[in-house]
Amino acid sequence: MSTAAALKPTVPQPDLTAVKQRQHGAWSSGDYAVVGTTLQIVGEQLCEAVDIRAGSKVLDVAAGNGNATLAAARRWCDVTSTDFVPALLARGRERAAAEHLTVEFREADAEALPFTDASYDVVLSTFGVMFTPDQDKAASELARVCRSGGKIGLANWTLQGFIGQLFKTIGKHLPPPAGVKSPALWGTKARLDEMFGNKASEITAEQRMFVFRYRSPDHWLDVFKTFYGPTLKAFAALDEIGQAALKRDLLALLGEFNHADDGTIVVHSEYLEAIITKR
């Protein structure tokens, strides 16, 4: 072994199983559906971008409370909605029942989907699969269950957008596990090319904007501290001084992104809408 190789620092290998368990705890806490429901328009726009057709077999991966699920079901598709948090599937089931929509709900890990190869015409995920610890494995699973010529439609937050910066801000107070890739990489065309390039005949990606609208900065903070698992867990892990510092930074971030001048919150949050056509 050369001297240079011997001196090269060892990159720590993350315990992805432990990371997934912590994520499960975070997304199971609070009630993500309170925030998730406000994102419904993203699921609708993604179905239009995919040019989804009535009668298609559609799989929604890491579906949360079912935004893309409902959008596809409203377009007369045969939809299966999956997530690894049963409580979120229950909320999606309630929404589908309220609209008299027929949807199959199944608990499933995005990194090990319980479906046969090429069993779906369209595979969707809105702000879900991007949070998997093993990104390459999750991407491989999305491609595996999609038929040749089928489409994978994704909506992923970008690093420079509001939610990307929200996680960056939280990370300053509670650093993420060493060696785990940033979820915001899913919001880059380069990373999508790496994960899907050899499985796709075409990958298109466009920057989109979702707008968070809340009554006030304090209202946004209260909702995210109470219902949004990652923020709830961050505050719970900090002492009183740490919580105050995180609150100051989050309110400063809101001020940076807020377009409203009437005391309300109108925050534009960039995301990447990607359509991958399976080879």
C-alpha positions as CSV (number, residue, x, y, z in Angstrom):
1,M,0.0,0.0,0.0
2,S,1.3,3.5,-0.9
3,T,2.0,6.1,1.8
4,A,-0.7,8.3,0.3
5,A,-3.3,5.4,0.4
6,A,-2.3,4.6,4.0
7,L,-2.8,8.2,5.1
8,K,-6.1,8.6,3.3
9,P,-8.9,9.1,5.8
10,T,-11.4,6.3,6.1
11,V,-15.0,7.4,5.1
12,P,-17.4,6.1,7.8
13,Q,-20.0,3.7,6.5
14,P,-23.4,4.6,7.9
15,D,-25.7,2.1,9.6
16,L,-28.5,2.4,7.1
17,T,-30.8,0.1,9.1
18,A,-30.4,2.4,12.1
19,V,-31.0,5.5,10.0
20,K,-34.2,3.9,8.6
21,Q,-35.4,3.1,12.0
22,R,-34.9,6.8,13.1
23,Q,-36.6,8.0,10.0
24,H,-39.6,5.7,10.7
25,G,-39.8,7.2,14.2
26,A,-39.7,10.7,12.8
27,W,-42.3,10.2,10.1
28,S,-44.5,8.3,12.5
29,S,-44.4,11.2,15.0
30,G,-46.7,14.2,14.8
31,D,-49.1,13.9,11.9
32,Y,-47.5,14.5,8.6
33,A,-50.9,14.4,6.9
34,V,-51.6,17.9,8.3
35,V,-48.7,19.3,6.2
36,G,-49.0,16.7,3.4
37,T,-52.6,17.7,2.6
38,T,-51.4,21.2,1.6
39,L,-49.2,19.6,-1.1
40,Q,-52.0,18.0,-3.0
41,I,-51.5,20.2,-6.1
42,V,-48.0,18.6,-6.6
43,G,-49.6,15.2,-7.0
44,E,-52.1,16.6,-9.5
45,Q,-49.4,18.3,-11.6
46,L,-47.2,15.2,-11.5
47,C,-49.9,13.1,-13.0
48,E,-50.4,15.6,-15.8
49,A,-46.6,15.8,-16.4
50,V,-46.5,12.0,-16.7
51,D,-49.5,12.2,-19.1
52,I,-51.2,9.4,-17.1
53,R,-53.9,7.4,-18.9
54,A,-57.1,6.0,-17.5
55,G,-56.9,2.3,-16.8
56,S,-53.1,2.4,-16.1
57,K,-51.7,0.4,-13.3
58,V,-50.1,3.0,-10.9
59,L,-47.9,2.6,-7.9
60,D,-47.4,5.4,-5.4
61,V,-44.2,4.8,-3.4
62,A,-43.6,6.5,0.0
63,A,-47.0,7.9,-0.6
64,G,-47.5,9.6,2.7
65,N,-51.2,10.5,3.1
66,G,-51.7,9.9,-0.6
67,N,-51.5,13.0,-2.7
68,A,-50.3,11.3,-5.9
69,T,-52.4,8.3,-5.0
70,L,-55.6,10.4,-5.1
71,A,-54.6,12.3,-8.2
72,A,-54.1,9.1,-10.1
73,A,-57.3,7.5,-8.8
74,R,-59.3,10.6,-9.8
75,R,-58.0,9.9,-13.3
76,W,-59.5,6.4,-13.3
77,C,-56.3,4.5,-12.8
78,D,-55.8,1.2,-10.9
79,V,-53.8,2.5,-8.0
80,T,-51.7,0.9,-5.3
81,S,-50.6,3.3,-2.5
82,T,-47.6,2.3,-0.3
83,D,-45.7,3.7,2.7
84,F,-43.7,2.2,5.6
85,V,-45.7,4.2,8.1
86,P,-49.1,2.5,8.7
87,A,-50.6,5.7,10.2
88,L,-50.0,7.6,7.0
89,L,-51.6,4.9,4.9
90,A,-54.6,5.1,7.2
91,R,-55.0,8.8,6.5
92,G,-54.7,8.1,2.8
93,R,-57.4,5.4,3.1
94,E,-59.7,7.9,4.9
95,R,-59.2,10.4,2.1
96,A,-59.9,7.9,-0.7
97,A,-63.0,6.7,1.1
98,A,-64.3,10.2,1.5
99,E,-64.1,10.6,-2.3
100,H,-65.4,7.1,-3.0
101,L,-62.2,6.2,-4.8
102,T,-61.0,2.6,-5.1
103,V,-57.4,2.3,-4.0
104,E,-55.3,-0.6,-2.7
105,F,-53.2,0.4,0.3
106,R,-50.2,-1.7,1.3
107,E,-47.4,-1.2,3.9
108,A,-44.1,-1.4,2.0
109,D,-40.4,-0.4,2.2
110,A,-39.4,1.7,-0.8
111,E,-36.0,-0.1,-0.8
112,A,-37.7,-3.6,-1.0
113,L,-41.0,-3.3,-2.8
114,P,-43.2,-6.4,-2.5
115,F,-44.2,-6.5,-6.2
116,T,-43.0,-8.5,-9.2
117,D,-40.8,-7.0,-12.0
118,A,-42.5,-4.8,-14.6
119,S,-45.9,-4.9,-12.8
120,Y,-46.8,-1.2,-13.1
121,D,-47.3,1.2,-16.0
122,V,-46.5,4.2,-13.9
123,V,-44.6,4.6,-10.6
124,L,-44.9,7.9,-8.7
125,S,-43.4,9.5,-5.6
126,T,-43.9,13.0,-4.3
127,F,-41.4,14.1,-1.7
128,G,-41.3,10.5,-0.4
129,V,-38.7,8.1,-1.9
130,M,-36.1,10.9,-1.8
131,F,-35.8,10.4,1.9
132,T,-34.7,6.7,1.7
133,P,-31.3,6.0,3.3
134,D,-30.1,3.8,0.4
135,Q,-30.8,5.9,-2.6
136,D,-29.4,3.6,-5.2
137,K,-31.4,0.6,-3.9
138,A,-34.6,2.7,-3.9
139,A,-34.1,3.9,-7.4
140,S,-33.4,0.3,-8.5
141,E,-36.7,-0.8,-7.0
142,L,-38.7,2.0,-8.7
143,A,-37.2,0.9,-12.1
144,R,-37.6,-2.8,-11.4
145,V,-41.4,-2.7,-10.8
146,C,-42.0,-0.3,-13.8
147,R,-42.6,-2.0,-17.2
148,S,-40.5,-1.3,-20.2
149,G,-41.8,1.9,-21.8
150,G,-43.5,2.9,-18.6
151,K,-42.8,6.0,-16.7
152,I,-41.5,7.0,-13.3
153,G,-42.7,10.4,-12.1
154,L,-41.0,12.1,-9.2
155,A,-41.3,15.4,-7.3
156,N,-38.2,16.0,-5.1
157,W,-37.2,19.1,-3.1
158,T,-34.1,20.8,-4.2
159,L,-31.2,21.8,-1.9
160,Q,-31.5,25.5,-2.8
161,G,-35.3,25.6,-2.3
162,F,-37.0,26.3,1.0
163,I,-37.4,22.8,2.2
164,G,-33.8,21.9,1.2
165,Q,-32.7,24.9,3.3
166,L,-35.0,23.9,6.1
167,F,-33.2,20.6,6.4
168,K,-29.8,22.3,6.1
169,T,-30.8,24.6,8.9
170,I,-31.9,21.7,11.1
171,G,-28.6,20.0,10.2
172,K,-26.6,22.9,11.7
173,H,-28.2,22.1,15.1
174,L,-28.5,18.4,14.7
175,P,-25.9,17.1,12.2
176,P,-27.2,14.1,10.1
177,P,-25.5,10.7,10.3
178,A,-22.0,10.7,8.7
179,G,-21.9,9.1,5.3
180,V,-25.6,9.4,4.5
181,K,-26.3,11.0,1.2
182,S,-28.5,14.2,1.3
183,P,-32.1,13.6,0.2
184,A,-31.8,16.8,-1.8
185,L,-29.6,15.0,-4.3
186,W,-32.8,13.6,-5.7
187,G,-33.6,17.1,-6.6
188,T,-30.7,17.3,-9.1
189,K,-30.7,16.0,-12.7
190,A,-27.2,14.8,-12.3
191,R,-28.0,12.4,-9.5
192,L,-31.1,11.1,-11.3
193,D,-28.9,10.4,-14.3
194,E,-26.5,8.4,-12.1
195,M,-29.3,6.4,-10.5
196,F,-31.6,5.8,-13.6
197,G,-29.4,6.5,-16.6
198,N,-28.7,2.8,-17.5
199,K,-32.4,1.9,-16.9
200,A,-34.0,4.8,-18.9
201,S,-34.6,5.7,-22.5
202,E,-35.2,9.3,-21.5
203,I,-35.0,11.4,-18.4
204,T,-36.6,14.9,-18.3
205,A,-36.5,17.3,-15.4
206,E,-38.0,20.7,-14.8
207,Q,-37.8,23.0,-11.8
208,R,-41.2,23.7,-10.3
209,M,-42.4,25.9,-7.4
210,F,-44.8,25.0,-4.6
211,V,-46.1,27.8,-2.4
212,F,-46.5,27.3,1.3
213,R,-49.3,29.6,2.6
214,Y,-49.8,30.0,6.4
215,R,-51.4,32.6,8.6
216,S,-48.1,33.9,10.1
217,P,-44.5,32.9,10.8
218,D,-45.6,31.7,14.3
219,H,-48.5,29.7,12.7
220,W,-46.0,27.9,10.3
221,L,-43.6,27.2,13.1
222,D,-46.4,25.8,15.3
223,V,-47.6,23.5,12.6
224,F,-44.2,22.2,11.7
225,K,-43.1,21.8,15.3
226,T,-46.3,19.9,16.1
227,F,-47.0,17.8,13.0
228,Y,-43.9,17.6,10.7
229,G,-41.9,14.7,12.1
230,P,-38.3,15.9,11.3
231,T,-38.9,19.3,12.8
232,L,-40.8,17.9,15.8
233,K,-37.9,15.4,16.5
234,A,-35.3,18.2,16.1
235,F,-36.9,20.3,18.8
236,A,-37.4,17.3,21.0
237,A,-33.7,16.5,20.8
238,L,-32.5,19.9,21.9
239,D,-32.4,21.6,25.3
240,E,-34.1,24.9,25.9
241,I,-31.2,27.0,24.7
242,G,-30.9,24.8,21.6
243,Q,-34.6,25.0,20.8
244,A,-34.5,28.8,21.1
245,A,-31.5,29.0,18.7
246,L,-33.3,26.6,16.2
247,K,-36.4,28.7,16.4
248,R,-34.5,31.9,15.6
249,D,-32.8,30.3,12.6
250,L,-36.1,28.9,11.3
251,L,-37.9,32.2,11.6
252,A,-34.9,33.9,9.8
253,L,-35.2,31.4,7.0
254,L,-38.9,32.1,6.7
255,G,-38.1,35.8,6.5
256,E,-35.7,35.2,3.7
257,F,-38.1,33.2,1.6
258,N,-41.4,34.9,2.5
259,H,-43.0,36.9,-0.3
260,A,-45.9,38.3,1.7
261,D,-45.9,41.8,3.2
262,D,-49.2,41.5,5.1
263,G,-48.0,39.4,8.1
264,T,-48.9,36.0,6.4
265,I,-46.6,33.4,5.0
266,V,-46.2,33.0,1.2
267,V,-43.1,30.9,0.8
268,H,-42.0,29.7,-2.6
269,S,-40.3,26.3,-2.3
270,E,-38.5,24.9,-5.4
271,Y,-38.7,21.2,-6.3
272,L,-37.6,19.1,-9.3
273,E,-40.3,17.4,-11.3
274,A,-38.7,14.5,-13.1
275,I,-40.1,12.0,-15.7
276,I,-38.1,8.9,-16.3
277,T,-39.1,6.6,-19.2
278,K,-38.1,3.0,-18.5
279,R,-35.9,1.4,-21.2
